[in-house]
Amino acid sequence: MLYYTECLGYLELHTLDSNHFNLICALLTTYVFFQIITSKQAKVLGYIPEIAVSEQTQEKLKAVALDFHNLHLPCS
């Protein structure tokens, strides 16, 4: 299943069975949780070469996580 975002274009976020998230979706979720838990932007993490996701895609996912965080600010 493909998802479209203006920032990322089309991204495959699920495995072929469409029932389970894939590595890109897991990484996006990780960036969102990181920002919520630490109150720091995910971009402070830098590129993580051990993850099988390109540097360009990692940067775009961090931008989406920041947009999400800015739209849905945590409760104080």
Buried (B, 14 or more C-beta within 10 A) or exposed (E): EEEEEEEBEEBEBBEEEEEEEBEBBBBBBBBBEBBBEEEEBBBEBEEEEEBEBEEEBBEBBBBBBBEBBEEEEEEE
